[in-house]
Amino acid sequence: NELDIFKLCFPVNFLRDVIIPQTNENLESTKTQQLTMSEFFVFLGCIFFMACFEGVSNRRDWWSSSPIDKFKGAPFRLNEYITLRRFEDIMQALHLTNIPHP
């Protein structure tokens, strides 16, 4: 099933033991709220969802307060799932390894 395929690409123990703690270290340095596993899945879901649509050149359009227009901007709004500020905080802090830089 789809969840099993997802877990092959994103093993839960790797997320829990590496990505979440490493990302939280970066969030901590900016005094931002810690990332939880469920919030990470919402964040990741938004990325996957946005990737399904062509022609949205500005990521901020997904959080626009303008009415949805089929010729301009994003076809949906993500405000009810995650704020733009939080999405950008996580995107900037995201760290995929616990191996130190050389």
C-alpha positions in Angstrom: 0.0 0.0 0.0 1.0 3.6 -0.3 2.0 4.0 3.3 4.4 1.1 3.1 6.1 2.7 0.0 6.2 6.0 1.9 7.9 4.4 4.9 10.5 2.9 2.5 11.5 6.4 1.5 11.1 8.0 4.9 11.7 5.4 7.6 10.0 6.6 10.8 13.0 5.7 13.0 15.3 7.8 10.8 12.8 10.7 11.0 12.5 10.3 14.8 16.2 9.8 15.5 17.9 12.0 12.9 15.8 14.5 10.9 13.6 15.8 13.7 16.4 16.2 16.3 18.8 17.8 13.8 16.1 20.1 12.6 15.1 21.0 16.1 18.7 21.9 16.9 18.6 24.5 14.1 15.1 25.7 15.2 16.4 26.0 18.8 19.2 28.4 17.6 16.5 30.7 16.2 14.4 30.4 19.4 11.6 28.8 17.3 9.1 26.2 18.5 10.4 22.6 18.3 9.2 20.4 15.5 7.1 17.3 16.2 6.7 14.2 14.1 3.1 15.0 13.3 4.0 18.6 12.3 6.8 17.3 10.1 4.3 15.1 8.3 2.0 18.1 7.7 5.1 20.0 6.4 6.1 17.1 4.1 2.5 16.7 3.0 2.4 20.4 1.9 5.6 19.9 -0.1 4.2 16.9 -1.8 0.9 18.6 -2.5 2.6 21.7 -3.9 4.7 19.5 -6.2 1.6 18.2 -7.8 0.8 21.5 -9.5 2.7 23.3 -12.3 2.8 27.0 -12.8 2.9 28.3 -9.3 6.2 30.3 -9.5 6.0 31.9 -6.1 5.7 29.6 -3.1 4.0 32.3 -1.1 1.0 32.1 -3.3 0.0 28.9 -1.4 -0.6 31.2 1.6 -2.1 34.2 -0.2 -5.1 36.0 1.3 -6.3 36.8 -2.2 -9.3 34.9 -3.6 -8.3 31.8 -5.6 -8.1 32.6 -9.3 -7.8 29.8 -11.8 -5.5 31.9 -14.0 -3.2 33.3 -11.3 -1.5 32.1 -8.1 -2.0 28.8 -6.4 -5.1 26.7 -6.9 -5.5 26.0 -3.1 -4.5 27.7 0.2 -2.5 25.9 2.9 -3.1 28.4 5.7 -5.4 26.0 7.6 -2.6 23.3 7.8 0.5 25.4 8.5 1.4 29.1 8.5 3.8 30.4 5.9 6.1 31.6 8.7 6.2 28.1 10.2 6.7 26.5 6.8 9.6 28.8 6.1 11.1 28.2 9.5 11.1 24.5 9.1 12.3 24.7 5.5 15.3 26.8 6.6 16.1 24.6 9.6 15.6 21.3 7.9 18.7 19.1 8.4 18.8 15.6 6.9 21.8 14.1 8.6 23.5 13.9 11.9 27.0 13.7 10.4 29.0 16.7 11.2 30.4 19.0 8.5 34.0 18.2 7.5 
